[in-house]
């Protein structure tokens, strides 16, 4: 039996706010003497039957209200890294949404300092390393995003890159050309959500207008064979989140997911959990789901893990070390 939890993994599509488990929501609310609009944990979990991306985002942003202090962000990050490490994640490139907290009056330094401390403690405790990517909300203005980036620079936030998330349709990449140009000047990596609810043109736009190095989700790229060929030839990674796609009704069922088509086309496909507290599984659960659905071999799973290493922003030496770990795992599974 394949031990997917021990497969060394890199997770590159993970929203730290989306790891906020119901129990921690209630704990933090009690800490801050907040009244939640849920009668119980069961009541909250019952609301996780989403109709689409927007219905998820409404609950997601309501729940981040319990994150108020640096200690809260530390606790959140540490909890994720403990859970991820148990599932084989050796490195995580973690998204966070500064605007979602600034708009509530939380100081940017509290957000950043809390996340950094959580990453530090998580590595010390589990050995799993991490890095931070600041995501900007697509349904807000490019000017605001640029202002927040400059604030991050001013407080010397140790981010490795920027991203773009939230509501996709109706919010074109062209709104954010200035902030991505500034990020490039700063030497930051650049990624963006695209092709989750929007069509393949959204993927082409973030590539051409924002110069992203990898595309988050990108599953609707399959609707454009020319784009798929481009992704494969240029080895532009897609950070695919299968359980998320199913829970947000991007696909009717896992059986109808486009992952096999993308793999067959030679696209650098990676497996990630997105917002695991909401979508029913962490990284290893997503690997297990696609392995079972599509009868993937241990070699297939190892290749997906290799893809995530390749798509990460780790150093060449660290990538080589992780690739060796994956090959060692593969040999053990094959004996």
C-alpha positions, 0 to 999 in steps of 0.5 A: 500500500502506497504511503502517500503521507511520507512522500516528500512534498512541496506545497506552493498553493496554500492560503494561510487564512484558509488553514483556519480550522473551526476549532481555532476559530472558536478558540480565538473568538473566545480569546478576544471575547467575540460573538460568532454567528455560529451556534456550534462547530457543527453549525459552522461546518454545515456552512462549508457546502459552497455553491461557487467561489464567491460563496466560499469567499464570503465565509472565508473573509468573515472568519478571518475576523478572529485574527487580531494579533501577532500571536494569532497569526503565529498560532495559525501558521504553526498549526498549519506547518505541524499538520503539513509536516505530518503529511510529508510537506518539506517546504511550503510557499505560503500565501497571505492576504494583507488587505484582508487584515489592513481593512479590519484595522490590524497593523501590517507589522502584526500580520507579518511579525506573527507569520514570520514567527510561526514560520520560524517556530514551525521549522524549528519544531518540524524541519519544514521550511516556509516562505511568504508570498503576499497576495493582492485582492483581485476585486480591489484596485491596482492602486491599493495593491501597489500601496500595500506592496510599498508598505510591505517594503517599508516594514521590510517584510521578508516576502519572496514574491507577490500573488493575485487572488480573490474574485477572478471574473470581471477583474482583469490582469490589466488592473495590476500591471503597475504592481507587478512591474514594481515587484519585478524591480524589487526582485520578487517572484510573481504568481497569480490565480487565473483560470479557476473560474475565468476562461483560458484568456485569464491565464494568457493575460497573467502571463503576458501582462503580469509576467508571472512565473507560475499560474495558480489553478489554471485548470481552464487552460484546457479549453485552449489547446494553443495555450496548453501547448505554450504552458508545456513548451515554456514549462510554466507550472500550474498549481492545481488544487483538486479538492478545492476545484470540486468543492467550489463547483469548478468541476462537477466531480473529481472524475471530471477533473482535467488533471489527466489531460494536463499531465498527458499534454506535458504541462508541469502540474503540481498538487496542492491544498489551497484552503484545506480547512474548508475543502476537505483535505491537506496536501496528502489528501489531495494526492490521495484523492487523485491517486485513487480517482485516476489510478496513479502509480507511485512513479506518477505520484513521485513525478507530481512531487518532483514537479512541485520541487521544480516549480518552487522558488527554492535554491538549486541545492535545496531542490536537488536534496528534495528530488533525492528524497523523492527518489529514495521514497520511490525506491522504498515504495517499489520494493 
